[in-house]
Amino acid sequence: MLTNVVEFFKNLPPKSCAQCGAEIEEQHECYGIYCEKCTTDHEF
Ligand SMILES: [Zn+2]
């Protein structure tokens, strides 16, 4: 079922960092499940 993917993600609650639990800003979604600070510690 192809719904509007953009609208789907906009309706999601703020994501939290899997490591420190800090709220992840939308612009940081590309970093995955870690916040900007923790992503630096987990370079892929
Ligand atoms: Zn973090």
mmCIF file of the protein (N, C-alpha, C, O) and its ligand, coordinates in Angstrom:
data_MODEL
# 
_entry.id   MODEL 
# 
loop_
_entity.id 
_entity.type 
_entity.pdbx_number_of_molecules 
1 polymer     1 
2 non-polymer 1 
# 
_entity_poly.entity_id                      1 
_entity_poly.type                           'polypeptide(L)' 
_entity_poly.nstd_linkage                   no 
_entity_poly.nstd_monomer                   no 
_entity_poly.pdbx_seq_one_letter_code       MLTNVVEFFKNLPPKSCAQCGAEIEEQHECYGIYCEKCTTDHEF 
_entity_poly.pdbx_seq_one_letter_code_can   MLTNVVEFFKNLPPKSCAQCGAEIEEQHECYGIYCEKCTTDHEF 
_entity_poly.pdbx_strand_id                 A 
# 
loop_
_entity_poly_seq.entity_id 
_entity_poly_seq.num 
_entity_poly_seq.mon_id 
_entity_poly_seq.hetero 
1 1  MET n 
1 2  LEU n 
1 3  THR n 
1 4  ASN n 
1 5  VAL n 
1 6  VAL n 
1 7  GLU n 
1 8  PHE n 
1 9  PHE n 
1 10 LYS n 
1 11 ASN n 
1 12 LEU n 
1 13 PRO n 
1 14 PRO n 
1 15 LYS n 
1 16 SER n 
1 17 CYS n 
1 18 ALA n 
1 19 GLN n 
1 20 CYS n 
1 21 GLY n 
1 22 ALA n 
1 23 GLU n 
1 24 ILE n 
1 25 GLU n 
1 26 GLU n 
1 27 GLN n 
1 28 HIS n 
1 29 GLU n 
1 30 CYS n 
1 31 TYR n 
1 32 GLY n 
1 33 ILE n 
1 34 TYR n 
1 35 CYS n 
1 36 GLU n 
1 37 LYS n 
1 38 CYS n 
1 39 THR n 
1 40 THR n 
1 41 ASP n 
1 42 HIS n 
1 43 GLU n 
1 44 PHE n 
# 
loop_
_struct_asym.id 
_struct_asym.entity_id 
A 1 
B 2 
# 
loop_
_chem_comp.id 
_chem_comp.type 
_chem_comp.mon_nstd_flag 
ALA 'L-peptide linking' y 
ASN 'L-peptide linking' y 
ASP 'L-peptide linking' y 
CYS 'L-peptide linking' y 
GLN 'L-peptide linking' y 
GLU 'L-peptide linking' y 
GLY 'peptide linking'   y 
HIS 'L-peptide linking' y 
ILE 'L-peptide linking' y 
LEU 'L-peptide linking' y 
LYS 'L-peptide linking' y 
MET 'L-peptide linking' y 
PHE 'L-peptide linking' y 
PRO 'L-peptide linking' y 
SER 'L-peptide linking' y 
THR 'L-peptide linking' y 
TYR 'L-peptide linking' y 
VAL 'L-peptide linking' y 
ZN  non-polymer         . 
# 
_pdbx_entity_nonpoly.entity_id   2 
_pdbx_entity_nonpoly.name        ? 
_pdbx_entity_nonpoly.comp_id     ZN 
# 
_pdbx_nonpoly_scheme.asym_id         B 
_pdbx_nonpoly_scheme.entity_id       2 
_pdbx_nonpoly_scheme.mon_id          ZN 
_pdbx_nonpoly_scheme.ndb_seq_num     1 
_pdbx_nonpoly_scheme.pdb_seq_num     101 
_pdbx_nonpoly_scheme.auth_seq_num    101 
_pdbx_nonpoly_scheme.pdb_mon_id      ZN 
_pdbx_nonpoly_scheme.auth_mon_id     ZN 
_pdbx_nonpoly_scheme.pdb_strand_id   A 
_pdbx_nonpoly_scheme.pdb_ins_code    . 
# 
loop_
_atom_site.group_PDB 
_atom_site.id 
_atom_site.type_symbol 
_atom_site.label_atom_id 
_atom_site.label_alt_id 
_atom_site.label_comp_id 
_atom_site.label_asym_id 
_atom_site.label_entity_id 
_atom_site.label_seq_id 
_atom_site.pdbx_PDB_ins_code 
_atom_site.Cartn_x 
_atom_site.Cartn_y 
_atom_site.Cartn_z 
_atom_site.occupancy 
_atom_site.B_iso_or_equiv 
_atom_site.pdbx_formal_charge 
_atom_site.auth_seq_id 
_atom_site.auth_comp_id 
_atom_site.auth_asym_id 
_atom_site.auth_atom_id 
_atom_site.pdbx_PDB_model_num 
ATOM   1   N  N  . MET A 1 1  ? 0.858  -1.193 0.000  1.00 0.00 ? 1   MET A N  1 
ATOM   2   C  CA . MET A 1 1  ? 0.000  0.000  0.000  1.00 0.00 ? 1   MET A CA 1 
ATOM   3   C  C  . MET A 1 1  ? 0.893  1.242  0.000  1.00 0.00 ? 1   MET A C  1 
ATOM   4   O  O  . MET A 1 1  ? 1.650  1.474  0.943  1.00 0.00 ? 1   MET A O  1 
ATOM   5   N  N  . LEU A 1 2  ? 0.796  2.026  -1.057 1.00 0.00 ? 2   LEU A N  1 
ATOM   6   C  CA . LEU A 1 2  ? 1.665  3.194  -1.158 1.00 0.00 ? 2   LEU A CA 1 
ATOM   7   C  C  . LEU A 1 2  ? 0.939  4.455  -0.718 1.00 0.00 ? 2   LEU A C  1 
ATOM   8   O  O  . LEU A 1 2  ? 0.225  5.085  -1.499 1.00 0.00 ? 2   LEU A O  1 
ATOM   9   N  N  . THR A 1 3  ? 1.132  4.807  0.531  1.00 0.00 ? 3   THR A N  1 
ATOM   10  C  CA . THR A 1 3  ? 0.567  6.056  1.024  1.00 0.00 ? 3   THR A CA 1 
ATOM   11  C  C  . THR A 1 3  ? 1.614  7.139  0.884  1.00 0.00 ? 3   THR A C  1 
ATOM   12  O  O  . THR A 1 3  ? 2.723  6.869  0.422  1.00 0.00 ? 3   THR A O  1 
ATOM   13  N  N  . ASN A 1 4  ? 1.287  8.344  1.268  1.00 0.00 ? 4   ASN A N  1 
ATOM   14  C  CA . ASN A 1 4  ? 2.259  9.425  1.185  1.00 0.00 ? 4   ASN A CA 1 
ATOM   15  C  C  . ASN A 1 4  ? 3.342  9.235  2.249  1.00 0.00 ? 4   ASN A C  1 
ATOM   16  O  O  . ASN A 1 4  ? 3.115  9.486  3.433  1.00 0.00 ? 4   ASN A O  1 
ATOM   17  N  N  . VAL A 1 5  ? 4.493  8.800  1.822  1.00 0.00 ? 5   VAL A N  1 
ATOM   18  C  CA . VAL A 1 5  ? 5.573  8.486  2.759  1.00 0.00 ? 5   VAL A CA 1 
ATOM   19  C  C  . VAL A 1 5  ? 6.007  9.721  3.544  1.00 0.00 ? 5   VAL A C  1 
ATOM   20  O  O  . VAL A 1 5  ? 6.320  9.632  4.731  1.00 0.00 ? 5   VAL A O  1 
ATOM   21  N  N  . VAL A 1 6  ? 6.023  10.857 2.883  1.00 0.00 ? 6   VAL A N  1 
ATOM   22  C  CA . VAL A 1 6  ? 6.435  12.083 3.564  1.00 0.00 ? 6   VAL A CA 1 
ATOM   23  C  C  . VAL A 1 6  ? 5.478  12.412 4.693  1.00 0.00 ? 6   VAL A C  1 
ATOM   24  O  O  . VAL A 1 6  ? 5.903  12.750 5.798  1.00 0.00 ? 6   VAL A O  1 
ATOM   25  N  N  . GLU A 1 7  ? 4.187  12.314 4.417  1.00 0.00 ? 7   GLU A N  1 
ATOM   26  C  CA . GLU A 1 7  ? 3.200  12.593 5.455  1.00 0.00 ? 7   GLU A CA 1 
ATOM   27  C  C  . GLU A 1 7  ? 3.313  11.582 6.578  1.00 0.00 ? 7   GLU A C  1 
ATOM   28  O  O  . GLU A 1 7  ? 3.106  11.915 7.745  1.00 0.00 ? 7   GLU A O  1 
ATOM   29  N  N  . PHE A 1 8  ? 3.639  10.353 6.229  1.00 0.00 ? 8   PHE A N  1 
ATOM   30  C  CA . PHE A 1 8  ? 3.769  9.299  7.235  1.00 0.00 ? 8   PHE A CA 1 
ATOM   31  C  C  . PHE A 1 8  ? 4.851  9.656  8.242  1.00 0.00 ? 8   PHE A C  1 
ATOM   32  O  O  . PHE A 1 8  ? 4.629  9.560  9.449  1.00 0.00 ? 8   PHE A O  1 
ATOM   33  N  N  . PHE A 1 9  ? 6.010  10.064 7.766  1.00 0.00 ? 9   PHE A N  1 
ATOM   34  C  CA . PHE A 1 9  ? 7.111  10.386 8.660  1.00 0.00 ? 9   PHE A CA 1 
ATOM   35  C  C  . PHE A 1 9  ? 6.860  11.677 9.430  1.00 0.00 ? 9   PHE A C  1 
ATOM   36  O  O  . PHE A 1 9  ? 7.322  11.825 10.561 1.00 0.00 ? 9   PHE A O  1 
ATOM   37  N  N  . LYS A 1 10 ? 6.132  12.611 8.825  1.00 0.00 ? 10  LYS A N  1 
ATOM   38  C  CA . LYS A 1 10 ? 5.838  13.866 9.511  1.00 0.00 ? 10  LYS A CA 1 
ATOM   39  C  C  . LYS A 1 10 ? 4.928  13.633 10.704 1.00 0.00 ? 10  LYS A C  1 
ATOM   40  O  O  . LYS A 1 10 ? 4.922  14.410 11.659 1.00 0.00 ? 10  LYS A O  1 
ATOM   41  N  N  . ASN A 1 11 ? 4.155  12.548 10.639 1.00 0.00 ? 11  ASN A N  1 
ATOM   42  C  CA . ASN A 1 11 ? 3.237  12.252 11.733 1.00 0.00 ? 11  ASN A CA 1 
ATOM   43  C  C  . ASN A 1 11 ? 3.888  11.416 12.834 1.00 0.00 ? 11  ASN A C  1 
ATOM   44  O  O  . ASN A 1 11 ? 3.283  11.177 13.879 1.00 0.00 ? 11  ASN A O  1 
ATOM   45  N  N  . LEU A 1 12 ? 5.107  10.979 12.598 1.00 0.00 ? 12  LEU A N  1 
ATOM   46  C  CA . LEU A 1 12 ? 5.780  10.193 13.616 1.00 0.00 ? 12  LEU A CA 1 
ATOM   47  C  C  . LEU A 1 12 ? 6.225  11.084 14.767 1.00 0.00 ? 12  LEU A C  1 
ATOM   48  O  O  . LEU A 1 12 ? 6.542  12.256 14.563 1.00 0.00 ? 12  LEU A O  1 
ATOM   49  N  N  . PRO A 1 13 ? 6.249  10.530 15.973 1.00 0.00 ? 13  PRO A N  1 
ATOM   50  C  CA . PRO A 1 13 ? 6.731  11.296 17.121 1.00 0.00 ? 13  PRO A CA 1 
ATOM   51  C  C  . PRO A 1 13 ? 8.232  11.503 16.975 1.00 0.00 ? 13  PRO A C  1 
ATOM   52  O  O  . PRO A 1 13 ? 8.884  10.782 16.220 1.00 0.00 ? 13  PRO A O  1 
ATOM   53  N  N  . PRO A 1 14 ? 8.796  12.494 17.698 1.00 0.00 ? 14  PRO A N  1 
ATOM   54  C  CA . PRO A 1 14 ? 10.231 12.751 17.632 1.00 0.00 ? 14  PRO A CA 1 
ATOM   55  C  C  . PRO A 1 14 ? 11.011 11.496 17.998 1.00 0.00 ? 14  PRO A C  1 
ATOM   56  O  O  . PRO A 1 14 ? 10.661 10.774 18.932 1.00 0.00 ? 14  PRO A O  1 
ATOM   57  N  N  . LYS A 1 15 ? 12.064 11.257 17.246 1.00 0.00 ? 15  LYS A N  1 
ATOM   58  C  CA . LYS A 1 15 ? 12.874 10.079 17.534 1.00 0.00 ? 15  LYS A CA 1 
ATOM   59  C  C  . LYS A 1 15 ? 13.843 10.384 18.669 1.00 0.00 ? 15  LYS A C  1 
ATOM   60  O  O  . LYS A 1 15 ? 14.264 11.526 18.855 1.00 0.00 ? 15  LYS A O  1 
ATOM   61  N  N  . SER A 1 16 ? 14.187 9.356  19.417 1.00 0.00 ? 16  SER A N  1 
ATOM   62  C  CA . SER A 1 16 ? 15.148 9.527  20.496 1.00 0.00 ? 16  SER A CA 1 
ATOM   63  C  C  . SER A 1 16 ? 16.407 8.742  20.183 1.00 0.00 ? 16  SER A C  1 
ATOM   64  O  O  . SER A 1 16 ? 16.354 7.668  19.584 1.00 0.00 ? 16  SER A O  1 
ATOM   65  N  N  . CYS A 1 17 ? 17.533 9.289  20.593 1.00 0.00 ? 17  CYS A N  1 
ATOM   66  C  CA . CYS A 1 17 ? 18.814 8.643  20.358 1.00 0.00 ? 17  CYS A CA 1 
ATOM   67  C  C  . CYS A 1 17 ? 18.837 7.278  21.055 1.00 0.00 ? 17  CYS A C  1 
ATOM   68  O  O  . CYS A 1 17 ? 18.429 7.156  22.210 1.00 0.00 ? 17  CYS A O  1 
ATOM   69  N  N  . ALA A 1 18 ? 19.311 6.270  20.350 1.00 0.00 ? 18  ALA A N  1 
ATOM   70  C  CA . ALA A 1 18 ? 19.353 4.918  20.909 1.00 0.00 ? 18  ALA A CA 1 
ATOM   71  C  C  . ALA A 1 18 ? 20.405 4.796  21.999 1.00 0.00 ? 18  ALA A C  1 
ATOM   72  O  O  . ALA A 1 18 ? 20.404 3.834  22.768 1.00 0.00 ? 18  ALA A O  1 
ATOM   73  N  N  . GLN A 1 19 ? 21.297 5.767  22.063 1.00 0.00 ? 19  GLN A N  1 
ATOM   74  C  CA . GLN A 1 19 ? 22.363 5.685  23.061 1.00 0.00 ? 19  GLN A CA 1 
ATOM   75  C  C  . GLN A 1 19 ? 22.110 6.572  24.268 1.00 0.00 ? 19  GLN A C  1 
ATOM   76  O  O  . GLN A 1 19 ? 22.124 6.097  25.404 1.00 0.00 ? 19  GLN A O  1 
ATOM   77  N  N  . CYS A 1 20 ? 21.876 7.875  24.026 1.00 0.00 ? 20  CYS A N  1 
ATOM   78  C  CA . CYS A 1 20 ? 21.737 8.787  25.164 1.00 0.00 ? 20  CYS A CA 1 
ATOM   79  C  C  . CYS A 1 20 ? 20.288 9.191  25.411 1.00 0.00 ? 20  CYS A C  1 
ATOM   80  O  O  . CYS A 1 20 ? 19.979 9.791  26.440 1.00 0.00 ? 20  CYS A O  1 
ATOM   81  N  N  . GLY A 1 21 ? 19.390 8.863  24.465 1.00 0.00 ? 21  GLY A N  1 
ATOM   82  C  CA . GLY A 1 21 ? 17.988 9.162  24.654 1.00 0.00 ? 21  GLY A CA 1 
ATOM   83  C  C  . GLY A 1 21 ? 17.601 10.579 24.298 1.00 0.00 ? 21  GLY A C  1 
ATOM   84  O  O  . GLY A 1 21 ? 16.446 10.963 24.483 1.00 0.00 ? 21  GLY A O  1 
ATOM   85  N  N  . ALA A 1 22 ? 18.538 11.373 23.790 1.00 0.00 ? 22  ALA A N  1 
ATOM   86  C  CA . ALA A 1 22 ? 18.243 12.740 23.408 1.00 0.00 ? 22  ALA A CA 1 
ATOM   87  C  C  . ALA A 1 22 ? 17.327 12.766 22.189 1.00 0.00 ? 22  ALA A C  1 
ATOM   88  O  O  . ALA A 1 22 ? 17.412 11.899 21.320 1.00 0.00 ? 22  ALA A O  1 
ATOM   89  N  N  . GLU A 1 23 ? 16.458 13.760 22.135 1.00 0.00 ? 23  GLU A N  1 
ATOM   90  C  CA . GLU A 1 23 ? 15.559 13.866 20.994 1.00 0.00 ? 23  GLU A CA 1 
ATOM   91  C  C  . GLU A 1 23 ? 16.357 14.200 19.729 1.00 0.00 ? 23  GLU A C  1 
ATOM   92  O  O  . GLU A 1 23 ? 17.218 15.080 19.732 1.00 0.00 ? 23  GLU A O  1 
ATOM   93  N  N  . ILE A 1 24 ? 16.049 13.479 18.658 1.00 0.00 ? 24  ILE A N  1 
ATOM   94  C  CA . ILE A 1 24 ? 16.755 13.691 17.399 1.00 0.00 ? 24  ILE A CA 1 
ATOM   95  C  C  . ILE A 1 24 ? 15.942 14.617 16.511 1.00 0.00 ? 24  ILE A C  1 
ATOM   96  O  O  . ILE A 1 24 ? 14.771 14.351 16.239 1.00 0.00 ? 24  ILE A O  1 
ATOM   97  N  N  . GLU A 1 25 ? 16.556 15.698 16.058 1.00 0.00 ? 25  GLU A N  1 
ATOM   98  C  CA . GLU A 1 25 ? 15.862 16.652 15.209 1.00 0.00 ? 25  GLU A CA 1 
ATOM   99  C  C  . GLU A 1 25 ? 15.644 16.048 13.824 1.00 0.00 ? 25  GLU A C  1 
ATOM   100 O  O  . GLU A 1 25 ? 16.410 15.195 13.376 1.00 0.00 ? 25  GLU A O  1 
ATOM   101 N  N  . GLU A 1 26 ? 14.588 16.504 13.155 1.00 0.00 ? 26  GLU A N  1 
ATOM   102 C  CA . GLU A 1 26 ? 14.248 15.961 11.837 1.00 0.00 ? 26  GLU A CA 1 
ATOM   103 C  C  . GLU A 1 26 ? 15.421 16.032 10.873 1.00 0.00 ? 26  GLU A C  1 
ATOM   104 O  O  . GLU A 1 26 ? 15.645 15.113 10.085 1.00 0.00 ? 26  GLU A O  1 
ATOM   105 N  N  . GLN A 1 27 ? 16.167 17.125 10.941 1.00 0.00 ? 27  GLN A N  1 
ATOM   106 C  CA . GLN A 1 27 ? 17.269 17.304 9.994  1.00 0.00 ? 27  GLN A CA 1 
ATOM   107 C  C  . GLN A 1 27 ? 18.390 16.293 10.229 1.00 0.00 ? 27  GLN A C  1 
ATOM   108 O  O  . GLN A 1 27 ? 19.305 16.159 9.416  1.00 0.00 ? 27  GLN A O  1 
ATOM   109 N  N  . HIS A 1 28 ? 18.301 15.588 11.351 1.00 0.00 ? 28  HIS A N  1 
ATOM   110 C  CA . HIS A 1 28 ? 19.342 14.616 11.656 1.00 0.00 ? 28  HIS A CA 1 
ATOM   111 C  C  . HIS A 1 28 ? 18.894 13.182 11.379 1.00 0.00 ? 28  HIS A C  1 
ATOM   112 O  O  . HIS A 1 28 ? 19.602 12.231 11.708 1.00 0.00 ? 28  HIS A O  1 
ATOM   113 N  N  . GLU A 1 29 ? 17.728 13.033 10.778 1.00 0.00 ? 29  GLU A N  1 
ATOM   114 C  CA . GLU A 1 29 ? 17.220 11.686 10.546 1.00 0.00 ? 29  GLU A CA 1 
ATOM   115 C  C  . GLU A 1 29 ? 18.181 10.848 9.711  1.00 0.00 ? 29  GLU A C  1 
ATOM   116 O  O  . GLU A 1 29 ? 18.237 9.625  9.838  1.00 0.00 ? 29  GLU A O  1 
ATOM   117 N  N  . CYS A 1 30 ? 18.932 11.528 8.859  1.00 0.00 ? 30  CYS A N  1 
ATOM   118 C  CA . CYS A 1 30 ? 19.835 10.801 7.978  1.00 0.00 ? 30  CYS A CA 1 
ATOM   119 C  C  . CYS A 1 30 ? 20.931 10.094 8.760  1.00 0.00 ? 30  CYS A C  1 
ATOM   120 O  O  . CYS A 1 30 ? 21.603 9.204  8.238  1.00 0.00 ? 30  CYS A O  1 
ATOM   121 N  N  . TYR A 1 31 ? 21.107 10.491 10.006 1.00 0.00 ? 31  TYR A N  1 
ATOM   122 C  CA . TYR A 1 31 ? 22.147 9.854  10.812 1.00 0.00 ? 31  TYR A CA 1 
ATOM   123 C  C  . TYR A 1 31 ? 21.678 8.541  11.416 1.00 0.00 ? 31  TYR A C  1 
ATOM   124 O  O  . TYR A 1 31 ? 22.485 7.795  11.970 1.00 0.00 ? 31  TYR A O  1 
ATOM   125 N  N  . GLY A 1 32 ? 20.397 8.247  11.320 1.00 0.00 ? 32  GLY A N  1 
ATOM   126 C  CA . GLY A 1 32 ? 19.914 6.975  11.824 1.00 0.00 ? 32  GLY A CA 1 
ATOM   127 C  C  . GLY A 1 32 ? 19.339 7.084  13.218 1.00 0.00 ? 32  GLY A C  1 
ATOM   128 O  O  . GLY A 1 32 ? 18.608 8.027  13.524 1.00 0.00 ? 32  GLY A O  1 
ATOM   129 N  N  . ILE A 1 33 ? 19.664 6.128  14.060 1.00 0.00 ? 33  ILE A N  1 
ATOM   130 C  CA . ILE A 1 33 ? 19.033 6.053  15.379 1.00 0.00 ? 33  ILE A CA 1 
ATOM   131 C  C  . ILE A 1 33 ? 19.807 6.782  16.445 1.00 0.00 ? 33  ILE A C  1 
ATOM   132 O  O  . ILE A 1 33 ? 19.395 6.779  17.605 1.00 0.00 ? 33  ILE A O  1 
ATOM   133 N  N  . TYR A 1 34 ? 20.921 7.413  16.095 1.00 0.00 ? 34  TYR A N  1 
ATOM   134 C  CA . TYR A 1 34 ? 21.695 8.144  17.084 1.00 0.00 ? 34  TYR A CA 1 
ATOM   135 C  C  . TYR A 1 34 ? 21.598 9.642  16.842 1.00 0.00 ? 34  TYR A C  1 
ATOM   136 O  O  . TYR A 1 34 ? 21.412 10.087 15.709 1.00 0.00 ? 34  TYR A O  1 
ATOM   137 N  N  . CYS A 1 35 ? 21.725 10.419 17.920 1.00 0.00 ? 35  CYS A N  1 
ATOM   138 C  CA . CYS A 1 35 ? 21.729 11.856 17.775 1.00 0.00 ? 35  CYS A CA 1 
ATOM   139 C  C  . CYS A 1 35 ? 23.062 12.291 17.154 1.00 0.00 ? 35  CYS A C  1 
ATOM   140 O  O  . CYS A 1 35 ? 23.977 11.486 16.982 1.00 0.00 ? 35  CYS A O  1 
ATOM   141 N  N  . GLU A 1 36 ? 23.145 13.558 16.830 1.00 0.00 ? 36  GLU A N  1 
ATOM   142 C  CA . GLU A 1 36 ? 24.347 14.052 16.158 1.00 0.00 ? 36  GLU A CA 1 
ATOM   143 C  C  . GLU A 1 36 ? 25.605 13.772 16.978 1.00 0.00 ? 36  GLU A C  1 
ATOM   144 O  O  . GLU A 1 36 ? 26.634 13.379 16.428 1.00 0.00 ? 36  GLU A O  1 
ATOM   145 N  N  . LYS A 1 37 ? 25.520 13.975 18.292 1.00 0.00 ? 37  LYS A N  1 
ATOM   146 C  CA . LYS A 1 37 ? 26.671 13.777 19.152 1.00 0.00 ? 37  LYS A CA 1 
ATOM   147 C  C  . LYS A 1 37 ? 27.111 12.311 19.162 1.00 0.00 ? 37  LYS A C  1 
ATOM   148 O  O  . LYS A 1 37 ? 28.297 12.010 19.020 1.00 0.00 ? 37  LYS A O  1 
ATOM   149 N  N  . CYS A 1 38 ? 26.140 11.399 19.333 1.00 0.00 ? 38  CYS A N  1 
ATOM   150 C  CA . CYS A 1 38 ? 26.477 9.986  19.406 1.00 0.00 ? 38  CYS A CA 1 
ATOM   151 C  C  . CYS A 1 38 ? 26.876 9.433  18.042 1.00 0.00 ? 38  CYS A C  1 
ATOM   152 O  O  . CYS A 1 38 ? 27.662 8.489  17.961 1.00 0.00 ? 38  CYS A O  1 
ATOM   153 N  N  . THR A 1 39 ? 26.343 10.012 16.974 1.00 0.00 ? 39  THR A N  1 
ATOM   154 C  CA . THR A 1 39 ? 26.727 9.573  15.636 1.00 0.00 ? 39  THR A CA 1 
ATOM   155 C  C  . THR A 1 39 ? 28.213 9.798  15.427 1.00 0.00 ? 39  THR A C  1 
ATOM   156 O  O  . THR A 1 39 ? 28.880 9.017  14.748 1.00 0.00 ? 39  THR A O  1 
ATOM   157 N  N  . THR A 1 40 ? 28.720 10.856 16.007 1.00 0.00 ? 40  THR A N  1 
ATOM   158 C  CA . THR A 1 40 ? 30.146 11.148 15.893 1.00 0.00 ? 40  THR A CA 1 
ATOM   159 C  C  . THR A 1 40 ? 30.967 10.046 16.541 1.00 0.00 ? 40  THR A C  1 
ATOM   160 O  O  . THR A 1 40 ? 32.088 9.751  16.125 1.00 0.00 ? 40  THR A O  1 
ATOM   161 N  N  . ASP A 1 41 ? 30.375 9.436  17.585 1.00 0.00 ? 41  ASP A N  1 
ATOM   162 C  CA . ASP A 1 41 ? 31.076 8.364  18.269 1.00 0.00 ? 41  ASP A CA 1 
ATOM   163 C  C  . ASP A 1 41 ? 30.886 7.018  17.575 1.00 0.00 ? 41  ASP A C  1 
ATOM   164 O  O  . ASP A 1 41 ? 31.549 6.030  17.893 1.00 0.00 ? 41  ASP A O  1 
ATOM   165 N  N  . HIS A 1 42 ? 29.944 7.011  16.605 1.00 0.00 ? 42  HIS A N  1 
ATOM   166 C  CA . HIS A 1 42 ? 29.657 5.754  15.912 1.00 0.00 ? 42  HIS A CA 1 
ATOM   167 C  C  . HIS A 1 42 ? 29.768 5.947  14.409 1.00 0.00 ? 42  HIS A C  1 
ATOM   168 O  O  . HIS A 1 42 ? 28.821 5.662  13.676 1.00 0.00 ? 42  HIS A O  1 
ATOM   169 N  N  . GLU A 1 43 ? 30.876 6.411  13.959 1.00 0.00 ? 43  GLU A N  1 
ATOM   170 C  CA . GLU A 1 43 ? 31.051 6.622  12.525 1.00 0.00 ? 43  GLU A CA 1 
ATOM   171 C  C  . GLU A 1 43 ? 31.011 5.286  11.796 1.00 0.00 ? 43  GLU A C  1 
ATOM   172 O  O  . GLU A 1 43 ? 31.657 4.314  12.187 1.00 0.00 ? 43  GLU A O  1 
ATOM   173 N  N  . PHE A 1 44 ? 30.226 5.277  10.721 1.00 0.00 ? 44  PHE A N  1 
ATOM   174 C  CA . PHE A 1 44 ? 30.103 4.033  9.972  1.00 0.00 ? 44  PHE A CA 1 
ATOM   175 C  C  . PHE A 1 44 ? 31.216 3.883  8.945  1.00 0.00 ? 44  PHE A C  1 
ATOM   176 O  O  . PHE A 1 44 ? 31.261 2.885  8.225  1.00 0.00 ? 44  PHE A O  1 
HETATM 177 ZN ZN . ZN  B 2 .  ? 22.861 10.496 21.591 1.00 0.00 2 101 ZN  A ZN 1 
# 
